[in-house]
Amino acid sequence: MARPTIRRVLLEVSRQWLQQAADGDMAIETVDLYIQISERFDVFADAHGIHRMDDVTGQLTESFMDAPGHDRHDNITLVPKDGTRRQRRSALASLFAHARALGMTQAVPLLDSPPIPRPPRSTGAELTDAEIEDLQFHSERGMPATRHAALLALLLSGLGSAEAAQATPGDLDLSLASVTTEGSTRTTPRTCPLSPWAVRALRLRTAYLAERRPGRRRLVTSDASTRYAAQASVGAGFNDIARLSEDVKSHLPRFVITRSWH
């Protein structure tokens, strides 16, 4: 069997990313970013004489993550920031994970890649009622076909990102306005109350999934995603909502949901 080129794999994986965006499981902005990064990686690999996915090594991916680039003002940056390197790593990880799932490669070049350090976690910022209302307003765009309102409803009700990522319609008791979680590595199993807005958002989402995507289990992430990828997807989804909000995006870098609001 012919070994596919990076370009051919990217075309196939891009279709999957776009489908995930259409299903509301991935922001189209993330898809655009991943495609741009992967296209740059294809050019980078070609310049190093590597054209096929199976030939990509950990050394090549590390070199790509550390390669000079351009900032948002199109100025050359000789040493990329950690945020840029994390974006590159995330895009490549998704590219290779999907390629392996499609049977187009067995390469795992990021397997031994060391983690990219993150800044110390913020203690969080408490949202005002106005900020909550602004987030809710922007999350409703495209609902219930998009996941944003349901995702925000779970987070504002007190679920952590890992818990929200695994939530299913079976965890909801909308008649009692509550959601039950099995917990995560940092949280314990519990039942959290839902606000009237959260009940409405989650009722619309569950009805939509039951009608349009029967058999799907998770409310706001893809059933095929690993726990790690699903949790990361929840964080990306909340960031997408916050960036639409004028009230919240000004302090987005320091924002962390630390409690529930009703």
C-alpha positions as a printed NumPy array, in Angstrom:
array([[  0.   ,   0.   ,   0.   ],
       [  1.343,   3.401,  -0.994],
       [  2.338,   5.604,   1.892],
       [  0.293,   8.824,   1.74 ],
       [  1.931,  12.212,   1.58 ],
       [  1.452,  14.87 ,   4.229],
       [ -0.586,  16.888,   1.726],
       [ -2.954,  14.018,   0.984],
       [ -3.453,  13.289,   4.668],
       [ -4.096,  16.961,   5.388],
       [ -6.862,  17.031,   2.786],
       [ -8.592,  14.043,   4.397],
       [ -8.154,  15.273,   7.968],
       [ -9.352,  18.764,   7.003],
       [-12.637,  17.212,   5.913],
       [-12.993,  15.635,   9.344],
       [-12.183,  18.906,  11.109],
       [-14.771,  20.725,   9.002],
       [-17.345,  18.046,   9.776],
       [-16.632,  18.442,  13.49 ],
       [-17.196,  22.185,  13.097],
       [-20.475,  21.518,  11.269],
       [-21.513,  19.197,  14.116],
       [-20.762,  21.915,  16.659],
       [-17.9  ,  19.933,  18.211],
       [-15.113,  22.221,  17.062],
       [-14.963,  25.954,  16.462],
       [-14.486,  26.926,  12.836],
       [-11.77 ,  29.317,  14.03 ],
       [ -9.877,  26.343,  15.439],
       [-10.31 ,  24.462,  12.162],
       [ -8.906,  27.421,  10.231],
       [ -5.954,  27.648,  12.617],
       [ -5.192,  23.911,  12.451],
       [ -5.34 ,  23.918,   8.659],
       [ -3.025,  26.928,   8.427],
       [ -0.513,  25.372,  10.83 ],
       [ -0.644,  22.002,   9.067],
       [ -0.106,  23.634,   5.676],
       [  2.942,  25.424,   7.066],
       [  4.175,  22.127,   8.459],
       [  3.813,  20.536,   5.021],
       [  5.983,  23.289,   3.517],
       [  8.456,  23.002,   6.402],
       [  8.744,  19.222,   5.991],
       [  9.144,  19.547,   2.228],
       [ 12.048,  21.949,   2.769],
       [ 13.671,  19.204,   4.865],
       [ 13.136,  16.577,   2.183],
       [ 10.265,  14.833,   3.979],
       [  7.022,  14.345,   2.074],
       [  5.261,  11.366,   3.642],
       [  3.542,  11.095,   7.014],
       [  5.373,   7.896,   7.966],
       [  8.709,   9.681,   7.604],
       [  7.927,  12.49 ,  10.033],
       [ 10.116,  12.244,  13.123],
       [  9.963,  13.754,  16.57 ],
       [ 13.003,  15.844,  15.713],
       [ 11.208,  17.36 ,  12.72 ],
       [  8.109,  18.261,  14.72 ],
       [ 10.237,  19.779,  17.488],
       [ 12.102,  21.867,  14.916],
       [  8.814,  23.036,  13.448],
       [  7.411,  24.048,  16.843],
       [ 10.597,  26.052,  17.536],
       [ 10.849,  27.596,  14.06 ],
       [ 10.735,  31.396,  13.562],
       [  7.411,  32.847,  12.515],
       [  5.37 ,  36.04 ,  12.337],
       [  3.354,  37.796,  15.012],
       [ -0.114,  39.287,  14.513],
       [  1.485,  42.429,  13.088],
       [  3.412,  40.303,  10.552],
       [  6.727,  41.015,  12.268],
       [  9.276,  38.185,  12.23 ],
       [  9.707,  36.442,  15.583],
       [ 12.939,  34.465,  15.785],
       [ 11.863,  32.668,  18.96 ],
       [  8.149,  31.781,  19.027],
       [  6.215,  32.317,  22.238],
       [  5.071,  29.32 ,  24.228],
       [  1.475,  30.026,  23.207],
       [  2.452,  29.759,  19.535],
       [  4.369,  26.567,  20.176],
       [  1.368,  25.066,  21.995],
       [ -0.876,  25.929,  19.049],
       [  1.521,  24.232,  16.646],
       [  1.777,  21.191,  18.865],
       [ -2.005,  20.948,  19.262],
       [ -2.563,  21.145,  15.504],
       [  0.04 ,  18.465,  14.768],
       [ -1.292,  16.212,  17.523],
       [ -4.773,  16.418,  16.026],
       [ -3.456,  15.911,  12.491],
       [ -1.594,  12.732,  13.406],
       [ -4.343,  11.395,  15.676],
       [ -6.898,  11.68 ,  12.88 ],
       [ -4.441,  10.257,  10.342],
       [ -3.862,   7.189,  12.522],
       [ -7.619,   6.754,  12.987],
       [ -8.007,   6.845,   9.203],
       [ -5.279,   4.233,   8.797],
       [ -3.107,   6.639,   6.827],
       [ -0.067,   6.427,   9.114],
       [  1.272,   4.749,  12.21 ],
       [  3.659,   7.559,  13.072],
       [  3.489,   9.072,  16.554],
       [  6.157,  11.802,  16.34 ],
       [  4.898,  13.693,  19.386],
       [  4.968,  10.672,  21.68 ],
       [  8.166,  11.728,  23.455],
       [  7.664,  15.462,  22.977],
       [  8.122,  17.251,  26.317],
       [  5.218,  19.397,  27.55 ],
       [  5.362,  23.076,  26.71 ],
       [  5.341,  25.052,  29.961],
       [  2.322,  27.151,  30.818],
       [  2.248,  30.236,  33.013],
       [  0.979,  29.751,  36.587],
       [ -2.765,  29.318,  36.659],
       [ -4.745,  32.395,  37.517],
       [ -6.85 ,  32.424,  40.663],
       [ -9.76 ,  33.373,  38.456],
       [-12.115,  36.291,  38.144],
       [-15.643,  36.367,  39.497],
       [-18.177,  37.243,  36.867],
       [-20.69 ,  39.971,  37.413],
       [-24.348,  39.438,  36.558],
       [-23.886,  41.634,  33.489],
       [-20.944,  39.522,  32.283],
       [-22.923,  36.318,  32.779],
       [-25.824,  37.71 ,  30.779],
       [-23.424,  38.802,  28.035],
       [-21.881,  35.328,  27.843],
       [-25.316,  33.732,  27.71 ],
       [-26.435,  36.082,  24.948],
       [-23.428,  35.319,  22.754],
       [-23.529,  31.58 ,  23.446],
       [-27.054,  31.369,  22.039],
       [-25.859,  32.168,  18.53 ],
       [-26.769,  29.177,  16.363],
       [-28.255,  27.159,  19.215],
       [-29.084,  24.322,  19.522],
       [-27.135,  23.179,  16.452],
       [-24.03 ,  24.699,  18.025],
       [-22.928,  23.495,  21.416],
       [-21.979,  26.827,  23.008],
       [-25.13 ,  27.48 ,  25.042],
       [-25.222,  23.939,  26.439],
       [-21.493,  24.065,  27.199],
       [-21.843,  27.358,  29.059],
       [-24.885,  26.051,  30.925],
       [-22.873,  23.118,  32.277],
       [-19.91 ,  25.271,  33.279],
       [-22.008,  27.94 ,  34.981],
       [-23.829,  25.214,  36.875],
       [-20.593,  24.192,  38.555],
       [-19.161,  21.423,  36.369],
       [-15.459,  21.447,  35.627],
       [-14.208,  21.221,  32.054],
       [-13.479,  17.486,  32.358],
       [-16.975,  16.864,  33.738],
       [-18.709,  18.994,  31.111],
       [-16.765,  17.143,  28.405],
       [-18.245,  13.804,  29.512],
       [-21.796,  14.981,  30.296],
       [-24.619,  13.116,  28.558],
       [-28.395,  13.669,  28.334],
       [-28.739,  10.87 ,  30.884],
       [-26.961,  13.027,  33.464],
       [-29.703,  15.642,  33.266],
       [-32.915,  15.801,  35.259],
       [-34.529,  18.829,  33.696],
       [-37.77 ,  18.357,  35.627],
       [-35.767,  18.86 ,  38.836],
       [-33.397,  21.381,  37.214],
       [-30.256,  19.413,  38.048],
       [-27.256,  17.708,  36.487],
       [-25.341,  14.82 ,  38.045],
       [-21.639,  14.298,  37.476],
       [-19.453,  11.325,  38.273],
       [-16.632,  13.707,  39.112],
       [-13.105,  13.794,  37.756],
       [ -9.551,  13.488,  39.024],
       [ -9.979,  16.773,  40.921],
       [-13.682,  16.759,  41.749],
       [-16.086,  14.454,  43.521],
       [-19.384,  13.005,  42.228],
       [-22.269,  15.365,  42.967],
       [-25.526,  16.85 ,  41.743],
       [-25.538,  20.491,  40.677],
       [-28.624,  22.706,  40.309],
       [-29.415,  24.254,  36.942],
       [-30.62 ,  27.814,  36.447],
       [-33.791,  28.396,  34.383],
       [-31.596,  29.595,  31.506],
       [-29.451,  26.441,  31.739],
       [-32.547,  24.225,  31.749],
       [-33.806,  25.918,  28.588],
       [-30.445,  25.676,  26.807],
       [-29.934,  22.021,  27.737],
       [-33.5  ,  21.044,  26.863],
       [-33.062,  22.491,  23.375],
       [-29.698,  20.767,  22.957],
       [-30.933,  17.326,  24.066],
       [-34.004,  17.572,  21.824],
       [-31.836,  18.589,  18.877],
       [-29.414,  15.7  ,  19.408],
       [-32.231,  13.19 ,  19.823],
       [-33.795,  14.289,  16.54 ],
       [-30.769,  15.084,  14.385],
       [-28.026,  12.86 ,  15.795],
       [-29.596,   9.806,  17.43 ],
       [-27.085,   7.561,  19.129],
       [-24.779,  10.377,  20.122],
       [-24.015,  10.3  ,  23.846],
       [-22.047,  13.389,  24.866],
       [-23.794,  16.726,  24.998],
       [-21.005,  19.079,  23.961],
       [-18.053,  16.99 ,  22.747],
       [-17.517,  14.255,  20.187],
       [-17.994,  10.694,  21.403],
       [-14.858,   9.741,  19.476],
       [-12.637,  12.203,  21.359],
       [-10.321,  11.001,  24.1  ],
       [-10.939,  12.378,  27.588],
       [ -7.971,  14.716,  27.231],
       [ -9.071,  15.986,  23.82 ],
       [-12.674,  16.385,  24.98 ],
       [-11.622,  18.42 ,  28.016],
       [ -9.431,  20.637,  25.842],
       [-12.379,  21.067,  23.472],
       [-14.518,  22.407,  26.321],
       [-11.863,  24.978,  27.173],
       [-11.634,  26.026,  23.536],
       [-15.416,  26.3  ,  23.339],
       [-15.613,  28.585,  26.347],
       [-12.822,  30.754,  24.951],
       [-14.803,  31.092,  21.719],
       [-17.812,  32.375,  23.666],
       [-15.744,  34.735,  25.797],
       [-14.043,  36.279,  22.784],
       [-17.442,  37.266,  21.43 ],
       [-18.229,  39.087,  24.649],
       [-16.99 ,  42.652,  24.971],
       [-17.488,  42.51 ,  28.746],
       [-15.449,  39.348,  29.264],
       [-12.761,  39.219,  26.587],
       [-10.848,  42.151,  28.119],
       [ -9.855,  39.92 ,  31.037],
       [-10.006,  36.566,  29.246],
       [ -6.359,  35.632,  30.037],
       [ -7.105,  35.746,  33.763],
       [-10.646,  34.343,  33.646],
       [-11.399,  30.99 ,  35.225],
       [-14.843,  29.765,  36.231],
       [-14.504,  29.126,  39.945],
       [-18.073,  28.682,  41.124],
       [-21.644,  28.29 ,  39.904],
       [-24.12 ,  31.093,  39.382],
       [-27.918,  30.91 ,  39.522]])
